């Protein structure tokens, strides 16, 4: 076979292969979604956030009671200290106040540790509750999205937000790629109680994103 004919044959194979690859790539149906926006606009998110705020308020109330006790002990120590320093008082009275001040000081120190431990526990419980809430809601949203993607015949849906638990985002989205966010939010909120769902910013997406 002549060299020219061989190169022509190779070129034909390459073009055919390239066309086949491009056709295959173009055959995939791809869309994007903003998982953070979906989470923010899901009616259940506001309900769950309110529960977390209630938990935080309850924990904070208990902490405030302990803090009030600590402040009362601090004030009592200050009063006893004045008596101890008052040289016009009898020595026996000053010594008695000194012993009481030391006892109150130990109680105050114990209370300070209790407050520190309670605060650390309270913050940990609230943080854990928030993380669990987000994980649960994202799983619900992902389940709905999976159903939409399957029904719509999509092969791949990228998250264009940076919501950690929804996986990472892409760096560029063409205007030709459909954005399913509005449709997802509308689907999530279709059974929301009256007044529970936020007003959608846009109508559900039915084609390429603008």
C-alpha positions as CSV (number, residue, x, y, z in Angstrom):
1,X,0.0,0.0,0.0
2,X,1.3,3.4,-0.9
3,X,2.1,5.8,1.9
4,X,-0.4,8.4,0.7
5,X,-3.2,5.8,0.6
6,X,-2.2,4.5,4.1
7,X,-2.3,8.0,5.6
8,X,-5.7,8.7,3.9
9,X,-7.0,5.5,5.5
10,X,-5.8,6.5,8.9
11,X,-7.3,9.9,8.5
12,X,-10.6,8.3,7.6
13,X,-10.5,6.1,10.6
14,X,-9.7,9.0,12.9
15,X,-12.5,11.1,11.6
16,X,-14.9,8.2,11.9
17,X,-13.8,7.5,15.5
18,X,-14.0,11.2,16.4
19,X,-17.4,11.6,15.0
20,X,-18.6,8.5,16.9
21,X,-17.1,9.8,20.1
22,X,-18.7,13.3,19.7
23,X,-22.1,11.7,18.8
24,X,-21.9,9.6,21.9
25,X,-21.1,12.6,24.1
26,X,-23.8,14.7,22.5
27,X,-26.2,11.8,23.3
28,X,-26.0,12.3,27.0
29,X,-28.7,14.5,28.6
30,X,-27.1,16.8,31.2
31,X,-28.6,19.4,33.6
32,X,-27.6,21.4,36.6
33,X,-29.2,22.2,39.9
34,X,-28.5,24.5,42.8
35,X,-28.7,22.3,45.8
36,X,-28.1,25.2,48.3
37,X,-31.0,27.2,46.8
38,X,-33.2,24.1,46.9
39,X,-32.3,23.6,50.6
40,X,-32.9,27.3,51.4
41,X,-36.3,27.3,49.7
42,X,-37.6,23.9,50.8
43,X,-40.5,24.6,53.1
44,X,-39.3,21.9,55.6
45,X,-36.0,23.7,56.1
46,X,-37.7,26.6,57.8
47,X,-39.7,24.2,60.0
48,X,-36.6,22.3,61.0
49,X,-34.6,25.4,61.6
50,X,-37.3,26.6,64.0
51,X,-36.9,23.3,65.9
52,X,-33.2,23.8,66.2
53,X,-33.7,27.3,67.4
54,X,-36.1,26.0,70.0
55,X,-33.6,23.5,71.2
56,X,-30.9,26.2,71.4
57,X,-33.3,28.4,73.4
58,X,-34.0,25.6,75.8
59,X,-30.3,24.8,76.3
60,X,-29.5,28.5,76.6
61,X,-32.2,29.0,79.3
62,X,-30.5,26.3,81.5
63,X,-27.2,27.9,80.9
64,X,-28.6,31.3,81.9
65,X,-29.8,29.9,85.2
66,X,-26.3,28.6,86.0
67,X,-24.8,31.9,85.0
68,X,-27.2,33.8,87.3
69,X,-26.1,31.5,90.2
70,X,-22.5,32.2,89.4
71,X,-23.0,35.9,89.4
72,X,-24.8,35.7,92.7
73,X,-21.9,33.9,94.2
74,X,-19.5,36.6,92.8
75,X,-21.6,39.3,94.4
76,X,-21.6,37.5,97.7
77,X,-17.8,37.1,97.6
78,X,-17.4,40.8,97.0
79,X,-19.6,41.6,100.0
80,X,-17.6,39.2,102.2
81,X,-14.3,40.6,101.0
82,X,-15.4,44.1,102.1
83,X,-16.0,42.7,105.6
84,X,-12.7,40.9,105.7
85,X,-10.9,44.2,104.7
86,X,-12.9,46.3,107.2
87,X,-10.4,46.8,110.1
88,X,-13.1,48.5,112.1
89,X,-14.8,45.2,112.6
90,X,-14.0,42.6,115.3
91,X,-11.3,40.2,114.3
92,X,-13.6,37.2,115.0
93,X,-16.2,38.6,112.6
94,X,-13.5,39.2,109.9
95,X,-12.2,35.7,110.3
96,X,-15.7,34.2,110.1
97,X,-16.3,36.2,106.9
98,X,-12.9,35.0,105.5
99,X,-13.8,31.4,106.0
100,X,-17.2,32.0,104.4
101,X,-15.6,33.8,101.5
102,X,-13.3,30.8,100.9
103,X,-16.2,28.4,101.0
104,X,-18.2,30.6,98.5
105,X,-15.1,30.9,96.3
106,X,-14.8,27.1,96.0
107,X,-18.5,26.9,95.2
108,X,-18.1,29.6,92.6
109,X,-15.2,27.7,91.1
110,X,-17.3,24.6,90.8
111,X,-20.1,26.5,89.3
112,X,-17.7,28.0,86.7
113,X,-16.7,24.6,85.6
114,X,-20.3,23.4,85.4
115,X,-21.1,26.4,83.2
116,X,-18.1,25.7,81.0
117,X,-19.0,22.0,80.6
118,X,-22.7,22.8,80.0
119,X,-21.8,25.5,77.4
120,X,-19.5,23.1,75.5
121,X,-22.2,20.4,75.7
122,X,-24.9,22.8,74.6
123,X,-23.0,24.0,71.6
124,X,-22.0,20.5,70.6
125,X,-25.7,19.3,70.8
126,X,-27.0,22.2,68.7
127,X,-24.2,21.8,66.1
128,X,-24.9,18.1,65.9
129,X,-28.6,18.7,65.5
130,X,-28.0,21.2,62.8
131,X,-25.7,18.9,60.9
132,X,-28.2,16.0,61.2
133,X,-31.0,18.2,60.0
134,X,-29.0,19.3,56.9
135,X,-28.0,15.7,56.1
136,X,-31.6,14.5,56.4
137,X,-33.0,17.4,54.3
138,X,-30.3,17.0,51.6
139,X,-31.2,13.3,51.4
140,X,-34.8,14.1,50.9
141,X,-34.0,16.7,48.2
142,X,-31.6,14.3,46.5
143,X,-34.3,11.6,46.4
144,X,-36.8,14.0,44.8
145,X,-34.1,15.1,42.3
146,X,-33.3,11.5,41.5
147,X,-36.9,10.9,40.6
148,X,-37.1,14.0,38.5
149,X,-33.9,13.1,36.7
150,X,-35.1,9.6,36.0
151,X,-38.4,10.8,34.7
152,X,-36.8,13.5,32.6
153,X,-34.3,11.0,31.1
154,X,-31.2,12.9,32.4
155,X,-27.9,11.0,32.4
156,X,-26.1,13.4,34.6
157,X,-27.1,16.3,36.9
158,X,-24.4,18.6,38.4
159,X,-24.7,20.6,41.6
160,X,-23.7,24.2,40.7
161,X,-23.6,25.3,44.3
162,X,-20.9,24.5,46.9
163,X,-23.1,22.7,49.4
164,X,-20.7,20.2,50.9
165,X,-23.1,17.4,51.5
166,X,-24.5,17.6,48.0
167,X,-21.1,17.0,46.4
168,X,-18.9,19.6,44.6
169,X,-19.8,21.9,41.8
170,X,-18.7,22.5,38.3
171,X,-16.9,25.7,37.3
172,X,-18.8,26.5,34.1
173,X,-22.3,26.0,32.9
174,X,-23.4,26.8,29.3
175,X,-26.7,28.6,28.7
176,X,-27.7,25.5,26.8
177,X,-27.7,23.3,29.9
178,X,-31.1,23.0,31.6
179,X,-31.3,24.2,35.2
180,X,-33.6,22.1,37.3
181,X,-33.5,24.2,40.4
182,X,-36.8,26.0,40.1
183,X,-38.6,22.8,39.1
184,X,-37.0,20.9,42.0
185,X,-38.1,23.6,44.5
186,X,-41.6,23.6,43.1
187,X,-41.7,19.8,43.4
188,X,-40.4,19.8,46.9
189,X,-43.0,22.4,48.0
190,X,-46.0,21.0,46.1
191,X,-47.4,19.5,49.3
192,X,-46.4,22.3,51.7
193,X,-49.0,23.6,54.1
194,X,-50.6,26.9,53.2
195,X,-48.1,29.7,53.9
196,X,-45.2,27.4,54.7
197,X,-43.4,27.5,51.4
198,X,-41.6,30.7,50.3
199,X,-42.7,32.4,47.1
200,X,-40.7,30.9,44.2
201,X,-38.3,33.3,42.5
202,X,-39.1,31.9,39.1
203,X,-41.3,29.4,37.3
204,X,-40.2,25.8,37.1
205,X,-37.5,25.3,34.5
206,X,-38.7,23.5,31.4
207,X,-35.8,24.1,29.1
208,X,-32.3,25.6,28.9
209,X,-31.4,28.0,31.8
210,X,-31.3,31.6,30.9
